[in-house]
Amino acid sequence: MAVHSVTKRFGILTAGGDCPGLNAAIRGVCRAAYDRYGMEIVGIANGFRGLIYEDTKELKPEDFSGILTRGGTILGSSREKPFGAADKDEVAHEKVSAIKETYSKLKLDCLVVLGGNGTNTTGYKLYREGLNVIGLPKTIDNDIFGTDRTFGFDSALLIGTEAIDRLHSTAQSHSRVIVIELMGHKAGWLSLYAGVAGGGDVILLPEIPYDIKSIARHLEKRAKSGKTFSIVVVAEGAMSIKEAEMDKKDRKKYRLDNGPSAAYRVAREIQESTGMETRATVLGYVQRGGIPSASDRVLATSFGTAAAELLANGKYGRMVALTGTDINSVDLSVPEGKVKNVPTDHYMIDTAKAVGTCVGD
């Protein structure tokens, strides 16, 4: 017999970039909501786009069974931003109105959104528009404000670390400097942790503008001490001191003129500064693909069941979060428009420096 639930019927969607653990989270929400509380579930296809264009379907146990280990998302995703660049945008107004209409037509008591900063921010804006919303934090970047960890991060960390491990052997074989670029446009959590785990000799983060002279000195010192190769781990959003002093427009132009991405810019600068043979590798979407790690399956499932409990108790306008070792929730306004950057005094930065890693400063 189902336990009493305030929420009788809810919609669920995944938005933004895909990430390992999404299906595990969907399963966690849906199994607990269906089996324990007897709720009806509506799956919404391709993020907020599914609400705008009424692309939905009722989900039954067979739909969310056997998906724990699968990568990607059974619901599909998109980067649709219904509020547009500004809340007063006419097209945005039409999209938001369509979402409200679909929500009402489907007779939903709540909307569960699985996503990153943008998705949870959109969820909060919809909550302010009168919809009941609960958020779950997912991203390989681990940059959502309000939670200590996001699911997807551990899986991407394993992939990034393995890639660095593999590059060690080829860098050593050819006595090269190899620059590997990992995701992390605004926050460097993934590069920092993978860099430490993989024994990177240089780790460059968006939070610490780098001095190419400092990097060159470090690599030359390694070479003089008999180290024939070096691994440089670069977050995609890493920038030089020169770039950090530019405004966004000038920085964008500089980047367009100086290579396709951070790894190529850094590799060119290293080769020009040291004369060392340098190569660049961009791991790209490989970081987001494949099955989730055991840790991410556990975290995503726990987040999902916690969301089901919030639904059952009618605690809307919340985002499920991990604080220390506890699964709890924070107000959905907490992550709005924020990025959880790596603090420059974070212990992991000191750990990296303590084992002889250069962070570019």
VOGU-3710 file (C-alpha; in Angstrom, 3 decimals, decimal comma):
1> mavhsvtkrf> 0,000/0,000/0,000  1,350/3,414/-1,041  2,320/5,939/1,617  0,283/9,169/1,587  1,684/11,817/-0,756  0,813/15,490/-1,211  1,972/15,238/-4,840  -0,203/12,969/-6,950  1,211/13,659/-10,404  4,492/15,256/-11,506
11> giltaggdcp> 6,542/15,871/-14,618  10,261/15,150/-14,941  12,825/16,480/-17,420  16,572/16,610/-18,027  18,107/19,760/-19,499  21,511/21,131/-20,475  24,487/18,923/-21,256  24,161/15,179/-20,808  26,098/13,579/-17,982  26,677/10,158/-16,412
21> glnaairgvc> 24,117/9,439/-13,703  21,083/11,116/-15,241  19,301/7,827/-15,838  20,209/6,643/-12,337  18,646/9,825/-10,928  15,530/9,448/-13,106  15,191/5,877/-11,850  15,676/6,990/-8,234  12,951/9,630/-8,464  10,503/7,489/-10,409
31> raaydrygme> 10,858/4,196/-8,544  10,455/5,840/-5,125  7,621/8,081/-6,343  5,762/5,204/-8,009  6,462/2,280/-5,674  6,444/4,031/-2,298  4,033/6,905/-2,878  1,854/5,800/-5,799  2,430/8,964/-7,860  1,697/9,329/-11,551
41> ivgiangfrg> 4,721/10,346/-13,643  4,934/12,303/-16,883  8,200/12,180/-18,794  9,028/15,386/-20,661  11,233/15,029/-23,745  14,266/17,182/-24,560  14,341/19,495/-21,584  12,111/22,563/-21,415  11,478/22,203/-25,138  9,180/19,277/-24,339
51> liyedtkelk> 7,043/21,525/-22,146  6,910/24,255/-24,765  5,832/21,890/-27,560  3,915/19,329/-25,449  6,303/16,451/-26,168  5,459/14,243/-23,201  4,460/10,699/-22,252  3,237/8,863/-19,178  6,040/6,861/-17,590  5,399/3,355/-16,310
61> pedfsgiltr> 7,772/1,041/-14,393  8,967/-0,594/-17,599  10,180/2,822/-18,798  12,492/3,422/-15,835  13,521/-0,171/-15,204  17,016/-1,360/-16,174  18,425/2,152/-16,728  20,647/2,462/-13,642  23,868/1,743/-15,526  23,018/3,492/-18,789
71> ggtilgssre> 24,768/6,690/-19,839  22,921/9,666/-21,305  19,256/10,270/-20,529  16,162/8,334/-21,614  14,245/11,630/-21,678  16,613/13,427/-24,036  17,977/16,899/-23,401  18,368/20,333/-24,948  19,789/23,719/-24,044  16,448/25,450/-24,522
81> kpfgaadkde> 16,309/28,549/-22,315  12,657/29,596/-22,185  13,334/32,896/-20,444  15,786/33,975/-23,150  18,390/36,641/-22,577  15,916/38,827/-20,719  12,704/38,067/-18,837  10,864/40,748/-20,839  11,762/39,242/-24,217  8,570/38,726/-26,277
91> vahekvsaik> 9,562/35,272/-27,571  10,545/34,262/-24,044  7,154/35,398/-22,769  5,438/33,152/-25,324  7,605/30,162/-24,344  6,974/30,629/-20,637  3,248/30,957/-21,305  3,371/27,711/-23,305  5,158/25,948/-20,423  2,503/27,119/-17,980
101> etysklkldc> -0,249/25,970/-20,310  1,307/22,518/-20,765  1,866/22,202/-17,001  -1,806/23,001/-16,419  -3,053/20,784/-19,253  -1,093/17,810/-17,906  -2,558/18,482/-14,444  0,872/18,404/-12,823  1,330/19,081/-9,123  5,063/19,643/-9,578
111> lvvlggngtn> 7,902/19,694/-12,097  11,207/17,932/-11,332  14,169/19,344/-13,268  17,544/17,600/-13,499  20,332/19,872/-14,641  23,116/22,318/-13,938  23,214/25,997/-13,010  21,103/27,113/-15,963  18,471/24,416/-15,514  18,019/25,027/-11,800
121> ttgyklyreg> 17,953/28,788/-12,392  15,196/28,297/-14,997  13,427/26,042/-12,503  13,538/28,785/-9,893  12,185/31,350/-12,367  9,298/29,002/-13,202  8,691/28,554/-9,484  8,398/32,336/-9,166  5,915/32,208/-12,059  3,668/29,971/-9,962
131> lnviglpkti> 4,755/26,437/-10,894  5,820/23,973/-8,228  9,413/22,928/-8,986  12,055/20,680/-7,419  15,639/20,641/-8,747  18,409/18,049/-8,841  22,047/19,126/-9,397  23,945/17,356/-12,172  27,116/18,393/-13,955  30,567/16,991/-14,539
141> dndifgtdrt> 31,930/20,444/-13,625  30,821/20,202/-9,954  30,145/23,951/-10,084  26,584/24,215/-8,750  26,280/26,510/-5,761  24,525/24,944/-2,771  25,761/21,351/-2,998  29,155/19,892/-2,119  29,033/17,418/-4,986  27,071/16,886/-8,181
151> fgfdsallig> 26,505/13,542/-9,835  28,492/13,194/-13,061  31,648/14,670/-11,541  33,132/11,393/-10,304  32,571/9,623/-13,645  34,220/12,465/-15,579  37,058/12,523/-13,045  37,765/8,845/-13,697  37,766/9,399/-17,471  40,002/12,471/-17,217
161> teaidrlhst> 42,440/10,692/-14,923  42,636/7,666/-17,209  43,350/9,935/-20,169  46,182/11,636/-18,280  47,563/8,215/-17,297  47,622/7,163/-20,949  49,306/10,383/-22,042  52,159/9,796/-19,599  53,395/6,829/-21,594  53,320/8,562/-24,983
171> aqshsrvivi> 54,840/11,773/-23,563  57,655/9,744/-22,024  58,232/7,749/-25,214  58,698/10,892/-27,306  60,180/13,204/-24,640  57,412/15,737/-25,202  55,311/18,171/-23,284  51,683/17,149/-23,722  48,860/19,542/-22,878  45,484/17,929/-22,148
181> elmghkagwl> 42,336/20,041/-22,010  39,449/19,022/-19,769  36,001/20,588/-19,486  35,370/23,403/-17,044  34,540/26,732/-18,635  34,152/28,751/-15,438  35,268/26,375/-12,692  38,341/24,159/-12,507  37,220/21,364/-10,174  37,568/18,640/-12,797
191> slyagvaggg> 41,023/19,710/-13,986  42,274/20,199/-10,434  41,172/16,791/-9,186  42,094/14,890/-12,360  45,402/16,748/-12,494  46,296/15,717/-8,949  45,025/12,154/-9,448  46,945/11,798/-12,717  50,148/13,433/-11,509  49,966/16,471/-13,779
201> dvillpeipy> 53,118/18,596/-13,702  51,199/21,789/-14,432  47,491/22,399/-13,709  45,813/25,516/-15,084  42,415/26,634/-13,780  40,001/29,456/-14,720  40,300/30,744/-11,151  44,082/31,361/-11,337  45,244/33,363/-14,398  48,537/31,853/-15,501
211> diksiarhle> 51,925/33,407/-16,192  53,553/31,590/-19,114  56,986/32,592/-17,771  56,265/30,751/-14,523  55,174/27,659/-16,464  58,250/27,815/-18,700  60,559/28,058/-15,684  58,891/25,050/-14,090  59,146/22,901/-17,226  62,769/23,911/-17,842
221> kraksgktfs> 63,651/23,057/-14,240  62,096/19,630/-14,713  64,087/19,094/-17,908  67,358/20,111/-16,227  66,687/17,662/-13,392  66,485/14,811/-15,909  62,700/14,674/-16,414  62,318/14,089/-20,141  58,600/14,833/-20,421  55,816/16,829/-18,772
231> ivvvaegams> 52,014/16,713/-18,600  50,068/19,984/-18,502  46,392/19,759/-17,491  44,303/22,711/-18,654  40,673/23,564/-17,921  38,903/24,828/-21,054  38,272/28,158/-19,334  41,880/28,706/-18,233  43,283/32,090/-19,174  46,563/33,928/-19,060
241> ikeaemdkkd> 47,132/37,051/-16,982  46,961/38,980/-20,264  43,535/37,504/-21,095  42,255/38,118/-17,572  42,902/41,835/-18,012  40,800/41,979/-21,209  37,072/42,628/-21,346  34,876/39,809/-22,669  34,727/41,145/-26,221  38,493/41,533/-26,585
251> rkkyrldngp> 39,127/38,175/-24,928  36,754/36,439/-27,339  38,516/38,006/-30,318  41,943/37,105/-28,908  40,892/33,493/-28,514  39,478/33,308/-32,018  42,763/34,638/-33,378  45,024/32,413/-31,262  43,886/28,830/-31,589  40,740/26,727/-31,357
261> saayrvarei> 40,890/26,191/-27,575  42,899/26,667/-24,377  45,087/23,584/-24,877  46,318/24,786/-28,269  47,008/28,301/-27,001  48,948/26,990/-24,012  50,855/24,433/-26,129  51,918/27,143/-28,578  53,004/29,457/-25,755  55,043/26,688/-24,103
271> qestgmetra> 56,798/25,751/-27,321  57,574/29,379/-28,116  58,846/30,059/-24,572  60,911/26,898/-24,040  61,593/25,411/-27,465  60,295/22,091/-26,137  58,285/19,908/-28,510  54,706/20,325/-27,318  51,444/18,672/-28,361  47,812/19,384/-27,427
281> tvlgyvqrgg> 44,968/16,943/-26,771  41,341/17,941/-26,166  39,346/15,197/-24,445  36,023/16,828/-25,352  32,699/15,042/-25,078  34,334/11,730/-24,147  34,256/13,119/-20,579  30,450/13,165/-20,559  29,841/9,829/-22,245  29,486/6,267/-21,088
291> ipsasdrvla> 28,231/4,571/-17,970  28,267/6,320/-14,590  30,757/5,289/-11,911  29,560/3,378/-8,853  29,886/6,574/-6,797  27,724/8,552/-9,218  25,104/5,787/-9,337  24,851/5,912/-5,556  24,726/9,725/-5,402  22,229/10,065/-8,263
301> tsfgtaaael> 19,971/7,391/-6,774  20,122/9,075/-3,352  19,325/12,470/-4,895  16,419/10,888/-6,766  14,846/9,242/-3,739  15,322/12,463/-1,741  13,445/14,339/-4,494  10,608/11,816/-4,251  10,389/12,493/-0,515  10,204/16,249/-1,166
311> langkygrmv> 7,408/15,572/-3,661  5,529/13,420/-1,175  5,768/16,087/1,529  4,864/18,929/-0,832  8,165/20,714/-0,182  8,446/22,601/-3,455  10,908/25,295/-4,484  13,843/23,197/-3,253  17,001/21,699/-4,790  18,329/18,399/-3,471
321> altgtdinsv> 21,904/18,792/-2,217  24,791/16,990/-0,576  26,222/18,696/2,508  29,135/16,779/3,964  27,794/13,226/4,062  24,124/14,211/4,368  21,539/14,411/1,595  19,280/17,373/2,234  17,851/20,281/0,226  18,362/24,010/-0,204
331> dlsvpegkvk> 16,070/26,751/-1,432  15,905/26,720/-5,230  17,023/30,356/-5,216  20,462/29,360/-3,866  22,108/28,277/-7,164  20,447/31,023/-9,252  22,968/32,815/-11,435  25,941/31,590/-9,391  28,991/29,442/-10,082  30,780/27,461/-7,394
341> nvptdhymid> 34,387/28,258/-8,235  37,460/26,620/-6,759  38,575/28,873/-3,868  42,177/29,950/-4,379  42,901/28,800/-0,821  41,315/25,351/-1,361  43,303/22,539/0,218  43,582/20,692/-3,106  45,504/23,600/-4,652  47,944/23,474/-1,750
351> takavgtcvg> 48,109/19,681/-2,149  49,069/20,109/-5,804  51,762/22,658/-4,968  53,093/20,507/-2,121  53,853/17,629/-4,501  55,649/19,938/-6,930  52,859/20,852/-9,340  52,834/24,314/-10,911  49,436/26,040/-11,031  50,628/28,839/-13,284
361> d> 50,957/31,625/-10,726
//
